Amino acid sequence: MHSFRKLLISLILVFPCLQLLAVNYNLPDFTQLVEQTRPAVVNISATRSSKLNSRRSLLDDFFQRNRPSEQQQNSPQSSSEGSGFIISEDGYVLTNRHVVLLADSITVRLNNGREYAAELIGEDSGTDVALLKIDGKGLPVLATGHSDKLKVGEWVLGFGAPFGFDQTVTAGIVSAKRRTLGREQYVPFIQTDVAINPGNSGGPLVSLDGKVVGINSQILSRTGSYIGISFAIPIELALNVAEQFKTYGKVHRGYLGVQYQNVTYALAQDFGLEKVEGALITRVTEDSVAEKAGIKNGDIVLKFDGKPVVRSGELPFIVGLIAPGTTVKVDLFRNNRALQVDLKVGERPVFEQEVAVTEPEIDVNNLGLILEEINDEIRQTIGSEGIIVARVLGGSAAKAGLRRQDIILMLANEQISSVEQFNKLVSSLAKGSSYPLLVFRASGGYRFLSLRIAN
């Protein structure tokens, strides 16, 4: 009897362990996948100086969520570390735009330690995709998959260099698909719980069949580090952008000329729609392609070019992928009935024009600021003139608490309307004195800071 009790207790203790072993036995073995993927994953270092004379825009998407991106230094020269991956044997590399933005020089380091100077072929603010080129032959390449075939709950791996620890691998699952984030309306993000941190930006998101399905791009965080929510750009979208860079040197994006909103349950009932779906048109721009096609306020777009519009946020990235000039069919719901119209897709107007950036009139090393004019879109959003902080390089600006993407509205009780005006005003203020600086910050609204004018 005593022996039986001991046997029973042993079984009770061992059984959970056996269950755990069984569960672990069914987990995927990532080792072979990592070995075949790593050679094509690269580390990217971008160096920037304070003496900029570039034709690239300094405006880096004002309304962004937290990105695992640049590590700024309080010095005249700053740098960022990111990741990327090779998509062709002759050296084309995909990464994030924010990793290489404003770079004077870009270095790509392979898994074997070899380094290459990289050429920036193109960068797209609408998708945060950048295409680089290194001089190589027979380079290792990552095969590309199809993000639309991903299923929520499916295992995926993230590759990159978080906090400089290159060739790091993290695993997780697909949490959701076709997420829209703020102004980045052209990207149907893949949401995962793969651990992504500063330095992972631009690295590949890889499925269990060894194919890249996305570019790790952003995190949602209040701290700037991973808290369980990460976002990746679908690989099909990134490749589309890359091909346009190769062919045209820039990205052409489809455009309708409408404003829209979500269809709620109440609105679906009011409009006689059986399901809560589609994009409800609230405004049609005069002389737009939408108006010419006969689309009206109150129409609900259910399909565009045969692709279903389940949520309103899906409309812009469906339209954006279609080449301007293409004629498509649009399925609408109007006055309790379905109808279909033909529409010739327009081209997205360029809101963010390239601006020649010259050496600031004030000493950027003393004040620590690189500035740019705001565009019409931001001006309308904040309802005011101002200038945008493109980079904080230390000095008085950093001490005052200024951040990249702050909008400067007033200094010393004077409204700010241009970079030139700001520079002249700073030059006229007493050296060594402090003045109130009013800024608008996307994450915190309006606030005053105290800016000391350096001697």
Backbone hydrogen bonds in HBPLUS format (Angstrom, degrees):
<---DONOR---> <-ACCEPTOR-->    atom                        ^
c    i                          cat <-CA-CA->   ^        H-A-AA   ^      H-
h    n   atom  resd res      DA  || num        DHA   H-A  angle D-A-AA Bond
n    s   type  num  typ     dist DA aas  dist angle  dist       angle   num
A0005-ARG N   A0001-MET O   3.03 MM   4  6.35 154.5  2.10 147.5 153.6     1
A0006-LYS N   A0002-HIS O   3.08 MM   4  6.41 158.5  2.13 147.2 152.8     2
A0007-LEU N   A0003-SER O   2.97 MM   4  6.21 154.9  2.03 146.2 153.1     3
A0008-LEU N   A0004-PHE O   2.86 MM   4  6.11 156.6  1.91 148.9 155.5     4
A0009-ILE N   A0005-ARG O   2.87 MM   4  6.13 164.3  1.90 155.1 158.8     5
A0010-SER N   A0006-LYS O   2.96 MM   4  6.11 155.7  2.02 143.8 150.9     6
A0011-LEU N   A0007-LEU O   2.96 MM   4  6.22 154.6  2.03 147.1 153.5     7
A0012-ILE N   A0008-LEU O   2.94 MM   4  6.21 155.2  2.00 147.9 155.0     8
A0013-LEU N   A0009-ILE O   3.00 MM   4  6.25 153.4  2.07 147.7 154.3     9
A0014-VAL N   A0010-SER O   2.87 MM   4  6.00 154.0  1.94 148.1 155.7    10
A0015-PHE N   A0011-LEU O   2.85 MM   4  5.71 156.4  1.90 148.4 153.3    11
A0017-CYS N   A0014-VAL O   2.97 MM   3  5.24 116.6  2.38 105.4 121.5    12
A0018-LEU N   A0014-VAL O   2.92 MM   4  6.27 151.5  2.01 154.1 163.5    13
A0019-GLN N   A0015-PHE O   2.90 MM   4  6.22 153.7  1.97 152.4 160.0    14
A0020-LEU N   A0016-PRO O   2.87 MM   4  6.15 157.1  1.92 147.6 153.7    15
A0021-LEU N   A0017-CYS O   2.86 MM   4  6.15 156.3  1.92 148.1 154.5    16
A0022-ALA N   A0018-LEU O   2.95 MM   4  6.16 148.7  2.05 142.5 151.1    17
A0023-VAL N   A0019-GLN O   2.89 MM   4  6.23 155.0  1.95 150.8 157.6    18
A0024-ASN N   A0020-LEU O   2.85 MM   4  6.10 167.9  1.86 154.1 157.3    19
A0025-TYR N   A0021-LEU O   2.86 MM   4  5.91 146.1  1.97 140.3 149.9    20
A0026-ASN N   A0023-VAL O   3.04 MM   3  5.35 136.3  2.24 102.6 114.3    21
A0027-LEU N   A0024-ASN O   3.07 MM   3  5.18 155.0  2.14 103.1 111.0    22
A0034-VAL N   A0030-PHE O   2.89 MM   4  6.09 157.3  1.94 161.8 168.8    23
A0035-GLU N   A0031-THR O   3.06 MM   4  6.30 161.0  2.10 149.1 153.9    24
A0036-GLN N   A0032-GLN O   3.09 MM   4  6.34 153.1  2.17 147.5 153.5    25
A0037-THR N   A0033-LEU O   3.09 MM   4  6.16 132.6  2.32 139.5 151.7    26
A0037-THR N   A0034-VAL O   3.20 MM   3  5.15 133.4  2.43  95.4 108.1    27
A0038-ARG N   A0034-VAL O   2.98 MM   4  5.89 173.3  1.98 160.8 161.3    28
A0040-ALA N   A0037-THR O   3.14 MM   3  6.05 151.4  2.22 131.9 137.4    29
A0041-VAL N   A0038-ARG O   2.99 MM   3  5.22 161.1  2.02 114.8 121.1    30
A0086-ILE N   A0040-ALA O   2.96 MM  46  5.35 156.3  2.02 149.6 157.2    31
A0042-VAL N   A0084-GLY O   2.93 MM  42  5.18 170.3  1.94 129.7 132.9    32
A0084-GLY N   A0042-VAL O   3.04 MM  42  5.18 135.7  2.24 145.3 142.8    33
A0043-ASN N   A0109-ARG O   2.95 MM  66  5.11 165.9  1.97 148.7 152.0    34
A0109-ARG N   A0043-ASN O   2.84 MM  66  5.11 167.5  1.85 153.9 158.2    35
A0044-ILE N   A0082-GLY O   2.87 MM  38  5.03 176.9  1.87 130.7 130.4    36
A0082-GLY N   A0044-ILE O   2.86 MM  38  5.03 156.9  1.91 150.6 155.1    37
A0045-SER N   A0107-THR O   2.89 MM  62  5.14 163.7  1.92 151.3 156.8    38
A0107-THR N   A0045-SER O   2.82 MM  62  5.14 165.5  1.84 153.6 158.7    39
A0046-ALA N   A0080-SER O   2.98 MM  34  5.27 166.3  1.99 152.3 156.6    40
A0080-SER N   A0046-ALA O   2.88 MM  34  5.27 148.0  1.99 145.1 154.9    41
A0047-THR N   A0105-SER O   2.94 MM  58  5.40 167.7  1.96 159.8 163.9    42
A0104-ASP N   A0047-THR O   2.74 MM  57  5.83 156.2  1.79 153.0 160.8    43
A0105-SER N   A0047-THR O   3.30 MM  58  5.40 155.4  2.37 143.6 146.9    44
A0048-ARG N   A0078-SER O   2.76 MM  30  5.27 165.0  1.78 169.7 166.1    45
A0078-SER N   A0048-ARG O   2.90 MM  30  5.27 146.9  2.01 144.0 153.8    46
A0050-SER N   A0076-PRO O   2.92 MM  26  5.28 114.7  2.36 151.8 169.7    47
A0357-VAL N   A0054-SER O   3.21 MM 303  5.62 172.3  2.22 163.6 165.9    48
A0219-ILE N   A0066-ASN O   3.08 MM 153  5.67 165.7  2.10 145.1 148.9    49
A0069-SER N   A0067-ARG O   2.83 MM   2  5.30 120.2  2.20 113.1  95.5    50
A0075-SER N   A0073-GLN O   2.90 MM   2  5.53 134.7  2.11 103.8  90.4    51
A0083-SER N   A0201-SER O   2.75 MM 118  5.68 163.5  1.77 171.5 165.6    52
A0085-PHE N   A0094-LEU O   3.17 MM   9  5.66 147.3  2.29 145.9 155.5    53
A0094-LEU N   A0085-PHE O   3.02 MM   9  5.66 159.3  2.07 162.9 160.2    54
A0142-LEU N   A0086-ILE O   3.12 MM  56  6.30 167.6  2.14 164.3 162.8    55
A0087-ILE N   A0092-TYR O   2.87 MM   5  5.72 168.3  1.88 155.5 159.4    56
A0091-GLY N   A0088-SER O   3.05 MM   3  5.59 163.8  2.08 118.9 120.3    57
A0139-LEU N   A0089-GLU O   3.11 MM  50  4.48 173.4  2.11 123.7 122.2    58
A0134-ILE N   A0091-GLY O   2.88 MM  43  4.88 158.5  1.92 134.1 141.2    59
A0093-VAL N   A0132-LEU O   2.91 MM  39  4.95 164.1  1.94 132.8 135.8    60
A0132-LEU N   A0093-VAL O   2.83 MM  39  4.95 171.8  1.84 153.6 156.4    61
A0095-THR N   A0130-ALA O   3.10 MM  35  5.36 152.1  2.18 155.4 155.8    62
A0130-ALA N   A0095-THR O   3.00 MM  35  5.36 160.8  2.04 140.2 136.9    63
A0099-VAL N   A0096-ASN O   3.24 MM   3  5.46 150.4  2.33 102.9 111.3    64
A0097-ARG N   A0128-ASP O   2.99 MM  31  4.74 157.0  2.04  99.4 105.7    65
A0100-VAL N   A0097-ARG O   3.10 MM   3  5.61 133.0  2.33 111.2 121.8    66
A0101-LEU N   A0097-ARG O   2.95 MM   4  5.80 115.9  2.37 151.2 168.9    67
A0103-ALA N   A0100-VAL O   3.15 MM   3  5.45 155.1  2.21 137.0 133.0    68
A0118-ALA N   A0106-ILE O   2.88 MM  12  5.33 172.4  1.88 150.0 150.3    69
A0108-VAL N   A0116-TYR O   2.84 MM   8  5.17 167.7  1.85 157.4 160.9    70
A0116-TYR N   A0108-VAL O   2.80 MM   8  5.17 151.3  1.88 147.2 157.0    71
A0110-LEU N   A0114-ARG O   2.88 MM   4  5.44 164.8  1.91 164.3 164.9    72
A0113-GLY N   A0110-LEU O   3.00 MM   3  5.34 161.9  2.03 114.4 117.9    73
A0119-GLU N   A0133-LYS O   2.87 MM  14  5.11 166.1  1.89 145.4 149.5    74
A0133-LYS N   A0119-GLU O   2.84 MM  14  5.11 138.9  2.01 140.9 152.5    75
A0121-ILE N   A0131-LEU O   2.80 MM  10  5.42 148.4  1.90 149.3 158.4    76
A0122-GLY N   A0131-LEU O   3.38 MM   9  5.40 152.0  2.46 140.4 141.3    77
A0131-LEU N   A0122-GLY O   2.91 MM   9  5.40 160.7  1.95 153.4 158.3    78
A0124-ASP N   A0129-VAL O   2.92 MM   5  5.49 154.0  1.99 159.2 167.6    79
A0128-ASP N   A0124-ASP O   2.82 MM   4  5.55 137.2  2.01 148.0 161.2    80
A0212-VAL N   A0143-ALA O   2.87 MM  69  6.32 158.7  1.92 160.5 156.9    81
A0145-GLY N   A0212-VAL O   2.92 MM  67  5.62 173.3  1.93 144.5 142.8    82
A0149-LYS N   A0146-HIS O   3.11 MM   3  5.63 156.0  2.17 110.3 117.6    83
A0150-LEU N   A0147-SER O   3.03 MM   3  5.26 158.6  2.08 107.5 114.4    84
A0154-GLU N   A0151-LYS O   2.99 MM   3  5.51 155.2  2.05 141.3 140.9    85
A0153-GLY N   A0174-VAL O   2.79 MM  21  5.13 151.5  1.87 136.8 146.5    86
A0174-VAL N   A0154-GLU O   2.88 MM  20  5.47 142.6  2.02 144.8 156.5    87
A0156-VAL N   A0172-GLY O   2.90 MM  16  5.62 157.4  1.96 145.9 147.1    88
A0172-GLY N   A0156-VAL O   3.01 MM  16  5.62 150.9  2.10 165.5 168.5    89
A0157-LEU N   A0206-VAL O   2.83 MM  49  5.10 159.7  1.87 147.2 154.2    90
A0206-VAL N   A0157-LEU O   2.82 MM  49  5.10 163.5  1.85 150.4 155.2    91
A0158-GLY N   A0170-THR O   2.72 MM  12  5.13 165.3  1.75 152.6 157.2    92
A0170-THR N   A0158-GLY O   2.93 MM  12  5.13 156.7  1.98 147.2 153.7    93
A0159-PHE N   A0204-PRO O   3.21 MM  45  5.74 153.4  2.29 158.1 165.4    94
A0160-GLY N   A0168-THR O   3.11 MM   8  5.44 145.8  2.23 148.1 154.9    95
A0168-THR N   A0160-GLY O   2.87 MM   8  5.44 162.2  1.90 169.5 165.2    96
A0161-ALA N   A0199-GLY O   3.29 MM  38  4.83 157.3  2.34 113.5 113.0    97
A0164-GLY N   A0161-ALA O   3.08 MM   3  5.07 148.8  2.18 131.8 123.3    98
A0165-PHE N   A0162-PRO O   2.96 MM   3  5.44 169.6  1.97 123.3 124.9    99
A0163-PHE N   A0198-PRO O   2.55 MM  35  5.61 163.8  1.57 168.8 171.9   100
A0166-ASP N   A0164-GLY O   3.03 MM   2  5.64 120.1  2.40 110.6  94.1   101
A0193-ASP N   A0173-ILE O   3.24 MM  20  5.96 145.9  2.37 154.6 164.0   102
A0175-SER N   A0191-GLN O   2.65 MM  16  5.26 144.5  1.78 132.0 141.4   103
A0176-ALA N   A0191-GLN O   3.16 MM  15  4.97 155.3  2.22 131.1 129.0   104
A0191-GLN N   A0176-ALA O   2.93 MM  15  4.97 154.3  1.99 135.1 141.3   105
A0179-ARG N   A0189-PHE O   2.94 MM  10  4.78 172.6  1.95 136.7 137.2   106
A0189-PHE N   A0179-ARG O   2.86 MM  10  4.78 130.0  2.11 157.1 143.0   107
A0184-GLU N   A0181-LEU O   3.01 MM   3  5.70 138.9  2.18 151.5 150.2   108
A0185-GLN N   A0183-ARG O   2.64 MM   2  5.30 134.8  1.84 111.1  96.0   109
A0190-ILE N   A0232-ALA O   2.87 MM  42  5.02 168.4  1.88 149.8 153.7   110
A0232-ALA N   A0190-ILE O   2.85 MM  42  5.02 147.8  1.95 138.9 149.5   111
A0192-THR N   A0230-SER O   2.91 MM  38  5.25 159.8  1.95 137.7 143.7   112
A0230-SER N   A0192-THR O   3.02 MM  38  5.25 161.6  2.05 155.2 153.3   113
A0200-ASN N   A0197-ASN O   2.87 MM   3  5.62 162.7  1.90 154.5 156.2   114
A0203-GLY N   A0200-ASN O   2.95 MM   3  5.64 162.0  1.98 149.0 151.0   115
A0202-GLY N   A0216-ASN O   2.84 MM  14  5.50 159.3  1.88 174.8 169.9   116
A0216-ASN N   A0203-GLY O   2.84 MM  13  5.48 157.1  1.90 165.5 169.0   117
A0205-LEU N   A0214-GLY O   2.80 MM   9  4.88 154.3  1.87 142.2 138.7   118
A0213-VAL N   A0205-LEU O   2.74 MM   8  5.74 165.5  1.76 165.8 170.7   119
A0207-SER N   A0211-LYS O   2.98 MM   4  5.63 166.3  2.00 156.5 154.1   120
A0210-GLY N   A0207-SER O   3.00 MM   3  5.62 152.8  2.08 122.5 124.3   121
A0235-ILE N   A0213-VAL O   3.04 MM  22  5.06 155.7  2.10 118.9 115.8   122
A0215-ILE N   A0233-ILE O   2.83 MM  18  4.96 143.3  1.96 131.6 143.4   123
A0233-ILE N   A0215-ILE O   2.84 MM  18  4.96 155.4  1.90 137.5 137.3   124
A0217-SER N   A0231-PHE O   2.95 MM  14  5.91 170.0  1.96 154.4 156.6   125
A0218-GLN N   A0231-PHE O   3.21 MM  13  5.11 167.5  2.23 135.8 139.5   126
A0231-PHE N   A0218-GLN O   2.84 MM  13  5.11 156.9  1.90 150.3 146.3   127
A0220-LEU N   A0229-ILE O   3.21 MM   9  5.70 161.8  2.24 143.9 146.3   128
A0238-ALA N   A0234-PRO O   3.24 MM   4  6.59 161.0  2.28 150.5 155.9   129
A0239-LEU N   A0235-ILE O   2.89 MM   4  6.07 161.8  1.92 156.1 160.1   130
A0240-ASN N   A0236-GLU O   3.01 MM   4  6.16 149.3  2.11 141.2 149.6   131
A0241-VAL N   A0237-LEU O   3.06 MM   4  6.37 158.0  2.11 150.4 155.4   132
A0242-ALA N   A0238-ALA O   2.94 MM   4  6.19 157.7  1.99 146.5 153.2   133
A0243-GLU N   A0239-LEU O   2.91 MM   4  6.10 159.4  1.96 149.0 153.5   134
A0244-GLN N   A0240-ASN O   3.11 MM   4  6.36 149.7  2.21 142.4 150.5   135
A0245-PHE N   A0241-VAL O   3.00 MM   4  6.33 150.6  2.08 149.2 157.4   136
A0246-LYS N   A0242-ALA O   3.05 MM   4  6.39 157.5  2.10 148.7 154.3   137
A0247-THR N   A0243-GLU O   2.92 MM   4  6.10 153.3  1.99 145.0 152.4   138
A0248-TYR N   A0244-GLN O   2.71 MM   4  5.47 160.7  1.75 146.6 153.1   139
A0249-GLY N   A0244-GLN O   3.22 MM   5  6.55 134.1  2.45 140.1 146.3   140
A0249-GLY N   A0245-PHE O   2.96 MM   4  4.24 129.0  2.23 105.7 118.5   141
A0348-ARG N   A0253-ARG O   2.73 MM  95  5.40 165.1  1.75 164.6 166.0   142
A0254-GLY N   A0320-GLY O   3.36 MM  66  4.26 156.5  2.42 102.6 104.1   143
A0255-TYR N   A0346-GLY O   2.95 MM  91  4.83 129.6  2.21 120.0 120.6   144
A0346-GLY N   A0255-TYR O   3.08 MM  91  4.83 148.7  2.18 160.8 151.5   145
A0290-ALA N   A0256-LEU O   3.25 MM  34  5.38 146.4  2.37 158.9 149.4   146
A0285-THR N   A0257-GLY O   2.89 MM  28  5.32 166.7  1.91 155.2 157.7   147
A0259-GLN N   A0283-ARG O   2.80 MM  24  4.98 149.8  1.89 146.6 150.8   148
A0282-THR N   A0259-GLN O   2.85 MM  23  5.50 158.7  1.89 127.5 134.4   149
A0283-ARG N   A0259-GLN O   3.41 MM  24  4.98 156.0  2.47 125.7 120.9   150
A0261-GLN N   A0280-LEU O   2.88 MM  19  5.27 138.6  2.06 137.1 150.4   151
A0280-LEU N   A0261-GLN O   3.03 MM  19  5.27 156.6  2.09 163.9 159.2   152
A0268-ALA N   A0264-THR O   2.85 MM   4  6.04 156.9  1.90 150.7 157.4   153
A0269-GLN N   A0265-TYR O   3.13 MM   4  6.42 153.5  2.20 144.6 150.7   154
A0270-ASP N   A0266-ALA O   2.95 MM   4  6.26 155.0  2.02 145.0 152.7   155
A0271-PHE N   A0267-LEU O   2.84 MM   4  6.04 155.0  1.90 154.8 160.1   156
A0272-GLY N   A0268-ALA O   3.02 MM   4  5.95 112.2  2.49 132.2 147.5   157
A0273-LEU N   A0268-ALA O   2.71 MM   5  4.77 146.1  1.82 153.8 154.1   158
A0272-GLY N   A0269-GLN O   3.20 MM   3  5.02 148.6  2.30  95.1 104.4   159
A0278-GLY N   A0309-VAL O   2.96 MM  31  5.05 124.7  2.28 137.9 152.2   160
A0278-GLY N   A0310-VAL O   3.18 MM  32  5.13 134.6  2.40 100.4 112.0   161
A0279-ALA N   A0301-VAL O   3.08 MM  22  5.11 149.4  2.18 131.8 140.6   162
A0301-VAL N   A0279-ALA O   2.90 MM  22  5.11 160.0  1.94 146.8 143.1   163
A0281-ILE N   A0299-ASP O   2.85 MM  18  5.47 175.3  1.85 174.7 175.5   164
A0298-GLY N   A0281-ILE O   2.84 MM  17  5.36 173.6  1.85 148.3 150.6   165
A0288-SER N   A0285-THR O   3.18 MM   3  5.46 152.1  2.26 131.8 128.4   166
A0292-LYS N   A0288-SER O   3.06 MM   4  6.37 162.2  2.09 150.6 155.6   167
A0293-ALA N   A0289-VAL O   3.02 MM   4  6.14 136.3  2.22 136.2 146.9   168
A0293-ALA N   A0290-ALA O   3.20 MM   3  5.13 128.0  2.49  91.8 105.3   169
A0295-ILE N   A0290-ALA O   3.02 MM   5  5.41 158.3  2.06 159.8 153.1   170
A0294-GLY N   A0291-GLU O   2.99 MM   3  5.12 153.1  2.06 103.4 112.1   171
A0299-ASP N   A0296-LYS O   3.08 MM   3  5.68 158.0  2.13 136.3 137.2   172
A0300-ILE N   A0333-PHE O   3.15 MM  33  5.06 150.1  2.25 134.5 142.9   173
A0333-PHE N   A0300-ILE O   2.88 MM  33  5.06 130.2  2.13 132.1 146.9   174
A0302-LEU N   A0331-ASP O   2.82 MM  29  5.49 162.9  1.85 153.1 158.0   175
A0309-VAL N   A0302-LEU O   2.77 MM   7  5.18 167.2  1.78 141.5 139.6   176
A0303-LYS N   A0331-ASP O   3.34 MM  28  4.84 161.9  2.38 127.3 128.3   177
A0331-ASP N   A0303-LYS O   2.91 MM  28  4.84 152.6  1.99 130.8 139.3   178
A0304-PHE N   A0307-LYS O   2.91 MM   3  5.24 158.0  1.96 141.9 145.5   179
A0307-LYS N   A0304-PHE O   3.03 MM   3  5.24 164.0  2.06 112.3 115.1   180
A0305-ASP N   A0329-LYS O   2.88 MM  24  5.15 157.1  1.93 159.3 164.9   181
A0314-GLU N   A0311-ARG O   2.98 MM   3  5.68 165.0  2.00 122.6 127.6   182
A0315-LEU N   A0312-SER O   3.10 MM   3  5.73 158.3  2.14 119.1 124.7   183
A0318-ILE N   A0314-GLU O   3.16 MM   4  6.29 144.1  2.29 150.7 160.9   184
A0318-ILE N   A0315-LEU O   3.21 MM   3  5.27 127.7  2.50  99.7 113.3   185
A0319-VAL N   A0315-LEU O   2.97 MM   4  6.16 169.4  1.98 162.5 165.0   186
A0320-GLY N   A0316-PRO O   2.74 MM   4  5.74 157.2  1.79 144.3 152.0   187
A0322-ILE N   A0319-VAL O   3.03 MM   3  5.53 160.0  2.07 117.5 124.0   188
A0326-THR N   A0323-ALA O   3.15 MM   3  5.87 152.1  2.23 144.3 146.3   189
A0325-GLY N   A0345-VAL O   2.73 MM  20  5.25 168.7  1.75 144.9 148.9   190
A0345-VAL N   A0326-THR O   2.86 MM  19  5.49 161.6  1.90 159.8 153.5   191
A0328-VAL N   A0343-LEU O   2.80 MM  15  5.41 164.3  1.83 156.8 157.5   192
A0343-LEU N   A0328-VAL O   2.85 MM  15  5.41 161.4  1.88 159.0 163.9   193
A0330-VAL N   A0341-VAL O   2.82 MM  11  5.34 163.5  1.85 160.5 165.9   194
A0341-VAL N   A0330-VAL O   3.01 MM  11  5.34 158.8  2.06 145.2 150.4   195
A0332-LEU N   A0339-LEU O   2.79 MM   7  5.32 171.7  1.80 162.7 165.0   196
A0339-LEU N   A0332-LEU O   3.00 MM   7  5.32 159.5  2.04 139.3 142.2   197
A0334-ARG N   A0337-ARG O   2.82 MM   3  5.47 162.0  1.85 168.7 164.2   198
A0337-ARG N   A0334-ARG O   3.05 MM   3  5.47 142.8  2.19 110.0 120.8   199
A0366-ASN N   A0363-ASP O   3.00 MM   3  5.44 132.7  2.23 108.2 120.1   200
A0367-LEU N   A0363-ASP O   3.15 MM   4  6.50 168.1  2.16 163.7 165.0   201
A0368-GLY N   A0364-VAL O   2.52 MM   4  4.86 132.7  1.73 123.4 139.9   202
A0396-SER N   A0366-ASN O   3.45 MM  30  6.80 168.5  2.46 150.9 149.9   203
A0397-ALA N   A0367-LEU O   2.88 MM  30  5.69 153.2  1.96 149.5 156.2   204
A0393-LEU N   A0368-GLY O   2.82 MM  25  4.64 158.2  1.87 126.5 132.7   205
A0370-ILE N   A0391-ARG O   2.99 MM  21  5.11 144.0  2.12 154.8 154.0   206
A0390-ALA N   A0370-ILE O   2.84 MM  20  5.51 141.6  1.99 144.6 154.9   207
A0391-ARG N   A0370-ILE O   3.23 MM  21  5.11 149.6  2.32 140.4 137.8   208
A0372-GLU N   A0388-ILE O   2.97 MM  16  5.33 146.4  2.08 149.7 157.4   209
A0388-ILE N   A0372-GLU O   2.79 MM  16  5.33 164.0  1.81 170.1 169.4   210
A0379-ARG N   A0375-ASN O   2.99 MM   4  6.21 163.2  2.02 154.3 159.9   211
A0380-GLN N   A0376-ASP O   2.92 MM   4  6.08 157.8  1.97 149.5 153.9   212
A0381-THR N   A0377-GLU O   3.07 MM   4  6.24 148.0  2.18 137.4 146.7   213
A0382-ILE N   A0378-ILE O   2.94 MM   4  6.18 164.2  1.96 163.0 163.4   214
A0383-GLY N   A0379-ARG O   2.87 MM   4  5.67 127.7  2.15 134.5 148.5   215
A0387-ILE N   A0408-ILE O   3.18 MM  21  5.35 148.5  2.29 136.8 146.1   216
A0408-ILE N   A0387-ILE O   2.79 MM  21  5.35 151.5  1.87 162.7 166.2   217
A0389-VAL N   A0406-ASP O   2.89 MM  17  5.39 157.1  1.94 161.6 168.1   218
A0405-GLN N   A0389-VAL O   2.71 MM  16  5.02 175.2  1.71 151.5 152.8   219
A0399-LYS N   A0395-GLY O   3.20 MM   4  6.49 160.8  2.23 151.0 156.8   220
A0400-ALA N   A0396-SER O   2.91 MM   4  6.10 142.7  2.05 145.9 155.7   221
A0402-LEU N   A0397-ALA O   3.11 MM   5  5.54 153.9  2.18 164.6 157.3   222
A0401-GLY N   A0398-ALA O   3.07 MM   3  5.17 145.7  2.19  99.9 110.3   223
A0406-ASP N   A0403-ARG O   3.08 MM   3  5.61 156.4  2.14 136.6 135.2   224
A0407-ILE N   A0440-PHE O   2.94 MM  33  4.97 164.7  1.96 147.0 151.4   225
A0440-PHE N   A0407-ILE O   2.76 MM  33  4.97 149.4  1.85 138.8 149.4   226
A0409-LEU N   A0438-LEU O   2.82 MM  29  5.49 168.7  1.83 155.8 158.4   227
A0416-ILE N   A0409-LEU O   2.80 MM   7  5.31 156.3  1.86 150.6 145.2   228
A0410-MET N   A0438-LEU O   3.32 MM  28  4.94 161.0  2.36 129.5 131.9   229
A0438-LEU N   A0410-MET O   2.93 MM  28  4.94 150.7  2.01 129.3 138.8   230
A0411-LEU N   A0414-GLU O   3.02 MM   3  5.35 155.6  2.08 143.4 148.2   231
A0414-GLU N   A0411-LEU O   2.97 MM   3  5.35 153.0  2.04 111.2 119.8   232
A0412-ALA N   A0436-PRO O   2.96 MM  24  5.38 154.9  2.02 156.3 163.5   233
A0422-PHE N   A0418-SER O   3.08 MM   4  6.31 159.8  2.12 145.3 150.8   234
A0423-ASN N   A0419-VAL O   2.91 MM   4  6.15 165.2  1.93 156.1 159.5   235
A0424-LYS N   A0420-GLU O   3.03 MM   4  6.26 161.4  2.07 150.0 154.7   236
A0425-LEU N   A0421-GLN O   2.89 MM   4  6.08 155.7  1.95 148.9 156.2   237
A0426-VAL N   A0422-PHE O   2.88 MM   4  6.15 164.9  1.91 157.3 160.5   238
A0427-SER N   A0423-ASN O   3.02 MM   4  6.22 155.7  2.08 144.1 151.0   239
A0428-SER N   A0424-LYS O   3.11 MM   4  6.35 133.5  2.33 138.5 150.1   240
A0428-SER N   A0425-LEU O   3.03 MM   3  5.16 132.1  2.27  98.4 111.6   241
A0429-LEU N   A0426-VAL O   3.25 MM   3  5.32 147.9  2.36 101.0 109.9   242
A0433-SER N   A0430-ALA O   3.32 MM   3  5.73 159.6  2.37 127.9 128.7   243
A0432-GLY N   A0453-ILE O   2.66 MM  21  5.35 161.8  1.69 154.9 159.2   244
A0453-ILE N   A0433-SER O   2.88 MM  20  5.77 164.4  1.90 169.0 164.4   245
A0435-TYR N   A0451-LEU O   2.88 MM  16  5.37 154.1  1.95 137.1 143.2   246
A0451-LEU N   A0435-TYR O   2.93 MM  16  5.37 164.7  1.95 162.6 157.6   247
A0437-LEU N   A0449-LEU O   2.72 MM  12  5.01 155.4  1.78 158.1 160.8   248
A0449-LEU N   A0437-LEU O   2.72 MM  12  5.01 154.7  1.78 143.9 152.7   249
A0439-VAL N   A0447-ARG O   2.92 MM   8  5.62 170.4  1.93 159.8 161.8   250
A0447-ARG N   A0439-VAL O   2.99 MM   8  5.62 154.2  2.06 157.6 162.3   251
A0441-ARG N   A0445-GLY O   2.81 MM   4  4.99 166.3  1.83 134.8 139.5   252
A0444-GLY N   A0441-ARG O   2.95 MM   3  5.21 143.9  2.08 107.9 119.0   253
A0445-GLY N   A0441-ARG O   2.68 MM   4  4.99 131.6  1.91 170.3 156.7   254
